[in-house]
Amino acid sequence: AALLPAPHSAFAKRRGGRGAGGTMTDTRRRVKVYTLNEDRQWDDRGTGHVSSCYVERLKGMSLLVRAESDGSLLLESKINPNTAYQKQQDTLIVWSEAENYDLALSFQEKAGCDEIWEKICQVQGKDPSVDITQDLVDESEEERFDDMSSPGLELPSCELSRLEEIAELVASSLPSPLRREKLALALENEGYIKKLLEIFHVCEDLENIEGLHHLYEIIKGIFLLNRTALFEVMFSEECIMDVIGCLEYDPSLSQSRKHREFLTKTAKFKEVIPISDPELKQKIHQTYRVQYIQDMVLPTPSVFEENMLSTLHSFIFFNKVEIVGMLQEDEKFLTDLFAQLTDEATDEEKRQELVNFLKEFCAFSQTLQPQNRDAFFKTLSNMGILPALEVILGMDDAQVRSAATDIFSYLVEYNPSMVREFVMQEAQQNDDDILLINLIIEHMICDTDPELGGAVLLMGLLRTLVDPENMLATANKTEKTEFLGFFYKHCMHVLTAPLLANTTEDKPSKDDFQTAQLLALILELLTFCVEHHTYHIKNYIINKDILRRVLVLMASKHAFLALCALRFKRKIIGLKDEFYNRYIMKSFLFEPVVKAFLNNGSRYNLMNSAIIEMFEFIRVEDIKSLTAHVIENYWKALEDVDYVQTFKGLKLRFEQQRERQDNPKLDSMRSILRNHRYRRDARTLEDEEEMWFNTDEDDMEDGEAVVPPSDKTKNDEDIMDPISKFMERKKLKESEEKEVLLKTNLSGRQSPSFKLSFSSGTKSSLTSQSSSSNLPGSPGSPGSPGSPGSPGSVSKSTSQMAAITTKGGLVGLVDYPDDDEEDDEDEDKEETLPLSKKAKLESS
């Protein structure tokens, strides 16, 4: 079934218009483009000016709509000779572009609609007097012949005795679009609906159930004709309750429904503020009743063919648009509304009604097109909606506060800058406690819902307000600086208060589920701030010692909260900021992480993986200060972990770093090697790098390789002596490894509270827990080179990676191929390529 919507004029009460250039344009051709979405609702695609011209690409006359805002093309549609176009309500042209793509052009003026309609009819060879240019579906030749022989549909006389005949006629007309069209025209022209409703009263008086059942089928069938002109009659003040009455007598139900009783006695219309405009009041009543018919009276839409009730959806949609427009223009109404909202003398029940009305008013505004929504929220802003919300949020009534929060969410989603501007202005006059944002934070913290549904919503709004990304589009370039400065000065202490109150000891003072959820929400926002706020959050964290307090939550029994705390630290480390790094080292803030890692034991879970990933990031990114800090203070607690090579890799980084500090000649040697390699052809280097990555790692397990004498170059011989000295120092170092480690605690430095003691073996113990407990990766587990406590396992691993030997003696060192990418980073790289790989590359 083709779509036959008929929206109300979308340009009611508008006069004139401006084009993209800002000059007055011909309002006759001013249109709005609508498309029907999957929910059978009309989506506004924009306002522009329509024209018809020949488009070479489409090979035919086409309709073009260019946006009045920027001149962009909103619509380009070829006038297809076989497409069924419909003209409705004198200002609407509707058609189906494809099987499931329906379009409507809503004209500001009837004259413009008539002009475009004539163009369409001209292309299709139709008389412009018709309201539809094509049959909507192909019918058989017999049906066509019948229709041609009977140009009009003759309705039976509207009598009680002929109700069954009328019902059969309506039912038989529904499958054929052309017959539906003729039936609708006949019903319109003869005032038939009002006559049927008169018979309805007779049937009810006589308790004629059979007649009432026939009337139900007739009225339901009229709904399925999908005609706006018929809806105008059915939904008029004098008819709508009788129409609802007819729909109470569904033959499939044993008893009739009491819809009219509900609408007249149960459902009460409350005027929280008296509405003086009778047209507006009637429109509100009508919309409520039609919505009730759609939701409660008619059978579910799945019973009908697709699109059969699309016009009913459109009728409700455009009614809501008109209601919002009429209320918005009534300044006295809005002035009274906000005056009573903020008046202390207003009783609680009345205020609740006022807030609920305002909430529904804002919800209705979502049906407006963008420019009208702009005007709507500007009107509310000028009326003082934000000061009013501030007053409401400070009240005791939870329902009122909840509704006010919903209104606040509409404002933030629409225009966060407007909210920011307001709160910064009020900060100059009010104390921090009664600032709007602080009230929002307090409601978030005090949410009584066990699942914290309200707190989650409020946290999302706060995130929107502090997001620099939506500050960039404003005309005020200083908004980011000013607002973030304001937020950290006046609001951040309120947000972090629960976190600081709960982390005064070594473990959370309250660790129930609801508290953990709240703290996780706060941490999520703080993590967002670390990522987006640079120096504001850095100053706050370091001055208030926030990270140390956050890491107390690593001891929570709730894994999700411990992971939130870890994620917060991981985000800080990810910035690779030396200010943060010095703060972490000075306060020994890896201690809670290492404790949590060891307490996690042999469990292979998210906590285990997340902690290892943090240390792996430090190793891969070669963050020297943190590498040294971790190895110097926590190596003995981590050395037995060999199911991953992360910690041994960190140790290697640390040792290479110390070697460079102790032997500056090594740097010059590496520079010579690097220059030697750069002299090779760039293409050859790329080939060698590819071969390096394809080399079988199993070949290197023993850390030795045979290098043919022919692979020794003159450059290798020239630098033999420095390398020999270097390797001698390495051997000496291996034999004295424990002494070197013991000396890493620098004199005069604060000692960590997390102390390490050495036993006769390579095991380590913690004051809080012995590391001899089962660590992940027990001896013999896959990927472990040996038993975690096997003598010399660390030094062997280190020597495999750091020392480069051959059976024929020492040959040379080269950097990893990764160092080729940037000259200025080469000297910072600590890893070296085993010579066996080098030999393979050159011998090939």
N, C-alpha and C positions, 0 to 999 in steps of 0.2 A: 504494500500500500504506500502510495507516495505521500509525502508530508504536506499537510495543508495548514501551517500555523498562521495565526493572524495576531501579531503583537499589537498592543496599543501604540499610538504614536509616541515614539521615543523623544520627540522634540516639543512635548507639551510645555507651554509657558516660556518658550525660548524665542527671542526675537533677534534677527540679524546674525552675523557670523563673520569671522575673520579667517583669511586664508593663511598659507604658510608665510607669506610675505608681510603679514600684519595689516593688509588693506582690506576694505570691505569687499565681499565677494557676492556672487549671485546666490542667494539663499534657496532659490528654487531647486538647484541641483545638489543642495547639501543633504548628505545621507549618513546614516549609521549602518555599518555592516555587521550582521549577526550570523553566527553559525550555531548549529544544534549539536551539543556534545553527547557523549554516550549516556548521560543521565537524563537525556531528553530535556535539557535546559538550554536556554539561549545564552551564548557567550558573546559579549560585545567585542568586536575586533577593531573598533576605532571609528572615528568620524572623518569624513572627507567629502570630496565633490565628485559626482559621477558624470561620465561622458560616454558616448558611443562612437566608435570609429573602426575603420578597417585595420586589423593587425596582421601584418604579413606573416609573422611566425605561426599564427593560428589559422591563417588562410580563411579569414572570415570577419564579419562584423562582430565586435566584442564590446562588452561593458567594462569600463575602466573606472576604478575609484582611487583617487590619490588623496593621501592624508593631509588634512588642513594644517597639521602641526609642522611637518617637515617635507611634504610633497612626495613622500615615499609611496610606492604602489601597494594599496591595501587589497585590491581585487583586480584580476584580469580574467574575464570569463567570456568565452566565445558564445554567441547566441546560436545555440544548436537548433536547427529546423525541427527536430523531433522532441525537444525538451518541453515539458509542460510547465509554463509560467503561470502564476496566479497573481491577480491584483486583489488586495483586500483592504477594506476600510479607507479606500481612496489614497492612502499614503504608504502602502506596503506592497512590495513585489517579492514573491517567494518562489523558489524552485529547488530541485534536487540536481546538484552538480554531478554526483555519482551515486552509486547504490546506497551508500550510507553517509553521504556528505550533503547536508541541506543548508541553503543560504537564504538570507532575507535582506533586502534593502529597505530601510525605513526612512522615508523622505520627510524633510521639514515642512515642505509645502506640497499641496495637491497638484499644483501646476507642473512641478518638476516630475512628479510621479507619472502624470499623464503623458509628458513628452517622451520619457524613456519607454513607457508602455507602448506608445505608437511606434517607436523604433523596433521594439521586439516583435510587435504584430506585423510590421512591414516586412521584416526578415522572414517571418513564418507564413506570410500571406494570409493573415487573419484580419478580421474586422476589429478595430480597437474598442468597440463597444462590449466585447466579451470580457468576462472576468477570468477565464482560463483558456489557454491557447491550444491545449492538446488533451485528448483522452489520457487518463493517468495510467491505464494498463491496456494491453491489447485484448480486444474482445473478439468473439467469434463473428463470422459474417452474419449469422442469424441474429445475434444480439444487435449488431450494427443496423441491420435492416429494420428490426423492431424499433430501435431508438429513432431511426430516421422517419419511420412511419408514424411515430407518436412523439412529436417534438416536446410536449409537456407531459408532466405526470399529474393525473387527476386523482385527488384524494377522495376517499369515501366521506360522506357527510359525517360530521362529528357528533355521533349519537351513542348512547349507552349500548344499544343493541348491536352496534357495528365495531365495538372495541376489538374483538377477536380478528376481524378483517383488517383493521388498521395495523394491529400488531404483526400480522402475517406480511402485510405490505412492507412495513419497516424492516422486518427481518430479511425479506427477499431482496431488498434494495442494497443492503450493506455490502454484499460481495462485489458488486459492480460499481466502480468509481463514478461512472457517468450517471447511473441511476441514483447513487447517493447525492450527486450534485442536483439532479432534478427534484428529488425528495426534499432536499434542504430548501431549494427555491420555493417549492410549493408551500412548505411549512412557514416560510418567511412571509410570503405574499398574502396568505389567507388568514394570518393571525391565529393559526391552528393551535399553537401551544396554549394560549390562554383559554381556548374552548375546551381543550383536554383537561385543563386544571379545574374548570367548572364542573366537568363530569366527575372528576376526582372527589369533589365535595359531595356530589349526589351519591356516589358509591359508598363513601364513608357513612353518610347519613343512613343509607339503606343497609349498611353492613354487607355489601355485595363483594364478597371476597374474590370471586372469580373475576369480576370487573377490575378490582384493585390489582390483581396479578397481571392482567393484560396491560394496565397502565404502567406497572413497573417495567415490563418488557419494552413498551413504547418509549418511555422516558430514557431508559438505559440506551436504547438504540439511537435516540436523538443525540445523546452524548457522543456516541461513536461516529456521528457524522462529522465531528471535528470542525464545526462552523462557529466562528466568532459571533456572527450576527444572531445566531440562535442562542448562544450563551448570554448575549446582552439581554435578551428577553427573559431567559430562564433565571438569570441571577439578579434581575431587577428586584427592588424592594417588595413589590406586590406579589411576585411569583416564587421567589426562592424557597420560602418555607413550604409551599405546596409541592414544589419539585422534590424537596427532601422528604416530604410526606409520601409521595408516590414511591420513592426508593425504599421506604420502610417495609413494603409488602413484597419481599422476595419470595417467589413461589418455592424456592428450594429450602426455605426455613419453615419450621413448624409454627413459630410465633413471629409476629411482626416486631421490628426493632422500635425503640422509643427515641429516635434521633431528635425529633422536634422538642420533646420534653426536656432532653438534655440541654439543647441550645437555648430554650426560653427560661428554664427554671434553675438548672444546675450551673451552666456557664454564665457567669455574671460579667458584664462589661463595666470595668472600673475606669473612670476618668480621674486619674491622679491629679491632673490639671484640667479644668474645664476646657473643652474644645468648642470654640465659638463657630467654626466653619461647618455648616451642615453637610456640605459636599464631602469634606474630609471625614466627618463622622460616619457618613453612609459608606464611604469607601473602605473604612476600617472594618465595619460590620460585614460588608460584602466579602472582603478578602478572608476574614476569619471563617465565614460560612463555606466559601468555596474550598478553602483549604481543608475544612472538615469533611466536605463531600469527597474530595480527592483521597484523603487519608483514611476515613472511617466508613463512608457510605458505599462508595463504588467498590466492586470486587477488585482484587489485586490485578494490576496491569498485565501480568503474565497470561491472564485468561484471554486477552484480546490479541489481535494482530499488532505487529510493531507499528508504532507511530499513531495508533488510533486515538490517543488522548494527549497528543503533543500540544494542541491548542489550549487545552485546559491548564497545562503547566505554564504556557506562555501568558495566559490570562492572569494567573497568580503572580508571576514574576513581574510583569509590568504594572500591576496594581501596587505592588510593594514599592517599586520605583517612584510611582506617583505619590504614595503616602509619605515617603521620606522627603520628597521635594516640597510637598505642601507644609509639612511640619517645619522644615528648615526655613521656610519663608515667613513663618508666623513668629515674629520676634517677641511678641507679648507672651506667647506660650513658653518659649525657651527661657525668657527672663524669669518668669514665675517659677519654672521648674528648678532652676539653679538657686534661686532665692530661698525656696523652701528646703532644698537639699541641705544647704549650709546653715539654716536657721536652727539655733539650739532649741527653740520652742517647739519644733516639729516633733511629734511623738514617734516612737520607734516603728510602729506598724506603718504609719504614713511614709516614713523615710524609706522603709524597705520597699514599699510599692513604687516610690519615686526612682530608687536605684534600679529595680528590676525593669521599669519602663525604659530608663536610659540605656540599660544593657541591651534590651530588645531593639531599641532604636539604633544602636551601633551595629547590632547584628544585621538589621535590615540594610544598613548602608553598604554591606558587602555586595549587594546586588547592583550598586551604582557603577557606572563606567568611571575610569580613572579621574578625568577632569572634574566630574561631579562629586566624586569622593573627596578630592582635594578641597572643594568648596565646603563640603559637609564638615570635615574635620577642622577647617579654618574657622567655620562658624562656631563650632563647639569650643575651640580654643579661645576665641574672642569672648565667648560667654563665661569663661572661667572654669572649664571642666577640670583642669589639673588642680587648682586650689580646692575645688569641691571634693575631688578624690582624696586629697590630703586630709580634709576634715573627716570624711567618711571612714578612711582607713584607721583613724585614731579612735574610732568608737568601739564599744564592747560587743556589739551584735555580730556574731560570726557569719550569719547569712548575708548581712549587709556588706561586710568586708569581702566576702567571697565574690559577690556580684561586682563590687568595686574593682577587685583584682582582674576580673574578666574584662571590664571596661578599659582598665589600664593596659591590658595586653593588646587590645585593638589599637590603642594610641601608639604603643611602642612599635608594633609591627608596621603601622602606617608611616610614622615619622619619628624615629628615635631622636633626631636632632631637636625637634620641638620639645621633647621631654627634657633633654639635656639642658637646653637653654633655660627652661623654667627652673630646674633644680639649682642651677648655678646662681640664678637671680635671687631665689629665696634664701640661699645660704648667707647672703649679705644681711638678712633681716632676722632669721630664725636660728635657734640653737640646733646643734647636730641631731638631737634626739627626735625632733619633729620634722626633719627633712623627709621629703617624699620617698627618696631612694632608701633611706634608713628605715622608714616604716615598712617598705617592701621587704627589706632584708630581715627585719624582726618577724614579720609574718612567715617568712620562709623558715626561720629558725624555730618558731613556735608552732609549726604545723602539727596538728594533733592526729592527722591521718597516719595509721601505722605504716602505710606504704609510701607516705610523703608525696602523694600526687600533686598537692598544691605547691609544695616546695620545689618539685621538679619544674613545674611551669614557671615559677618565679625565678628560679636559677637561669632558665632559658632567656627570660626577659633581661635579667642583669647582664648576661653574656652579650646580648644584642646591644645593650647600652654602652658597654665598655669595649666593644669591638671597633678597633681603629679603621677597619675596612669600610664600614658604612659611615665613617666620619669624613672620608676623603672626597665624597661627592658633593659636600656642602659648599656654599659660596664662602662661608667663613673659614678661612684657612687655618685659623688659630684654634679651632674647636678641639682638635686632638690634644694639644698642649694644655689648654685651659681646663678641659673637662677631666683629663686624667690627673692633673694637679689637684683639682677639686676632689676627685674621688678618693685619692690616696690620703688626702688631708682630713676629709670629713666622714668618709664612709668605710674605708678598708678596716679600721679597727672594730667596727660593728660586725663586719663579715667574719673576721678571724677570731672574734671573742670566744665562740664555743670551742674552737681548736685549741686556743691557748689555755682555756680553763681546764681542758681535759688532758693536758700533756705536761702537767707540772712535775710528775714523777717519772720513773723509768718505764712505766707502762701506763696505758690509758686508765684514768680514774673511773670512767664509765665506759663499759664495753658491751652494752646491750645492742640489739639489732637496729633499733630506730636511731640511736645516737650514731652508730657506725654509718648508717645510710646518710645521715645529715653531714657528717664529717667528710664522707666520700664526695658528696655534692660540692662542698666548700673546696676540697682539694682539686676537684675537676675545674672549677673556675680559676683557682690560683695557678694551676698548670697552664690554662689558657692565657693568663696574664703573663706568665714567664715567657711564653712563646711570642706574644704580641706587644708587650709594653716596655721592653728594654730597660732603660735606666730607672723608671719609676718603681717597678717591682724589684729590681736589683737592690736599690737603696733600702726598700722596705724589708726585704728578706734578711739582708746583712745586718741592718741596724736593730731589727727586732729578733734576730736569731731564729727566724721562722723555720729554716730547714731542720735544725736540731729538734725543734718541737714536733715537726711533721714526722720525723723518723722514729719518734717514740711510738707512733702508730704501727710500726713494723712488728711490734709485739702484740698486736690485737689478735684475738682468736678468730676474727672474721677475715678470711683470706682476701676478699675483695678490697677491704680497707687497707690492709698491708700492701697490696699491689698498687693501690692509688698513691700511697706514700712513696713507694719505690718509683712509680712513674713520674711523680713530681721531681724526684732527685735526678732521674734519667733525663728529663727534659732540661734541667739545669746543666748537667754534664754535657749534653748534646750541643750546648751553645759554645763550648770550648772557650769560655771567658775566664781569663786568669784572675779577675777579681773574685769570681765565684770559687775558682779552684783554691785560691789562698784561704778563703773563708772555710772551705771544706777541710783543708789540711790542718788549719790552725785549731779547729774544733774537733778533729778526729771523727768526721762524720761518716767514715766508712765502717766504723765499729758496729752500729746497729744492723747494717746490711750483712756484714760477715757473720754476726751472731745469728741473724735470721737464716742465713745460708746453712750454717752448721746445725741449727735446730731443726731445719727441714729434713736433715738426715739423708737417707738414700732414696727418698721419694722423688720420682721423676715427674714433676708437675710444673705448673705455670710459674710458681715462685722460683723454682730451681732454674728454669730456662731464662726468666727475666733477669735474675741476678747475674748469671753467666753472660748474658748478652750485654749487660752494662760494662763488665770488665773487658769483654771482647771489643767493645767500641773503643775503650781507652787504649787497648793494644793496637787495634787497626789504625786508629787516628793518631797514634803515637803522641798522646798527651803526656809529655815528659814529666811534668811536676806530679801528676797524679800517679803515674807509673812508679816513680821513685817512692812516693808516699805509701802506696799499697805494699810494695815489696819490703820496704824498710820496717813497716809496722805489722804486717799481717801475713808475711810469707810462710811462717811456720804453721799457721793455721790452714793454709791453702795448698801447701806443697804436695800433700798426698792425693789431691784431686787430679787424677790422670785419665779419667774417661773423656775429658776434653783437654786440648793442649793450650787452652786460654791462659792459665796461670803460669805454666812453664814458658809460654811465649812472652808474658809480661816480664818474667825474670830475665829472659834473654835480652829484651829491650833494655832493661835496667842495667845489665852488665855491659852491654855495648855502649850505653850512654856513659858509664863510669870509665870505660876504656878510653873513650874519646877525650874525656876530661883529663885523664891521667897521662895520655900520650898524644899531644897535639900533632906529632909527626904522622900519626895514622891518618889524620885528615888530609894532609898534603899527599900522602901515598894514594888515598882514595881519589883525590883530584887527578893525579897522574893517570890512574887507571881509567877514570872517566873520560879524560881527554883522549887517551889511546882508543877507547871504544868509539868515541864520537868521530874519529877520523875514518872509520869504516863507512862503506857505502850505506846510505839510509835504507835502501831496498833490502840489502843483505841482513841488516839488523832486524827488520820486520820479519823476514823469513826465520831468523834464528829465534826470535821471540815466540813465534808460532810453534816451532819445534820444541822450545822449552816447555810450553804448556802441554804439549802432547807427550812429553817424556814420562815413562813409567816410573812412578815413585818407588816401586819395589826395588828398582836398581840401586837405590840410595840408602837402603836400610842400614848398612854397616858404616856409613859415613866415609867410605873410601872408594876410590876409583883409580883405575889404571889409565894413565895418560901417555899416549905414544910420544916418544922423543920429538917427532916431527911437529907436534903441536906447540912446542916451546918457541915462543917468539923472542926477538931481540929485546922487546920491551919487558917481557917476563924476566929475562936474565938481569936486566938493568935494575929491577926493583926487588931482586931476590933477598938482598941483605935486610932491608927494612921488614920484610915479611917474616924472615927467620927470627928476628928479634921479637917481633910481635907474638909469634907462636910460642917462643920460649917463655914469654911472660904469661901466656895463657896456661901453659902446663903448670907453672908455679902457682897461678891463681887457683887452679883446680884442686891442688893439694892443700890449699889453705882456705878453702871456701867458707868453713865455719867462722874462722877468724874475721874474714871480710864482712860476713853478715853481722857478727856481733858488734862491729865498729860502726854500723850504719846509723845507730842512734847518736845523733850529734849532741855534743855537749852544750848545755845551756838551753836545750829545747824542752818545751813542755812535754811530759810523757803522757801517752794515751792512758785513759782509764782501763782500756782493753789491753791487759798486759800479756806478754808471751813468755813462757819459760822453756828452757831447752833441757831435754833429757839426753841420755847418752846416745840414743839413736837419732834418727831424723824425724821422729814424731814430735809434735808440738802439743802444748796443753794450754787451755784458756782458764783464767780465773773463774769464769762463769760456767765452763763446760769443758770436759776433756775432749780433745780432738781424736782420741782413739775410738770414739763412738763410730758407728757404721756410717761412713761417708758414702755419697753416691759413687758407684763404680768400684765395687769390691775387687780384690785380687782375682785376676782371671776373667774379668768382664771384657766383652768385646771392645777392641780398640785400646786396651790398656797395655802399655809396653811391658809391664811387669808388676810385681806386687808393690802397692803404694809405699811400703816402708822398706823396700829392698835397698840395701846399701849401694850408694853411688848412682842410683837411678837418675837423680837430677843432674849430676855432673855429666853423666853419659849423654843424656839428652841435650844438655847445653853444648857439650863438645861436638856432638854430631852436627849441630847447626852453626856453631861459631867457628870451628876449626876446619881448615881445608887442607887435606893431606893427600899425598899419593905415595905409592910404593917406591917411587923414584925420588922422593923428596918433595919439598914445598914448591909450588909453582906460582900461584897468584890468586888474587881476590878480584871479584867484579861485583858491581851493584846489581840489585834486582832490575829486570827490564822495566819495571814500573817507573824507575827513576828517570827514564828518558823523557817523560812527558813535560817536565818543567825544570829548567836549569836551576832556578832559585830554590827548588825544594830538594835538590840532590844531596846537599850537605846535611840535611836533616834526617835522611833515611839511614836506618841502622842495620837493616837486614843485608845479608850477603848471599851471593849465589854459590852453592857448592861447585867446586871445580869440575866434578865429574859431569855436571850438566854443561859447563863451559866446554869441556873436552868434546862432548857429543856434538855440540853445535859446530865447533870449528872443524872437527874431523869430517863432518858431513859436507 
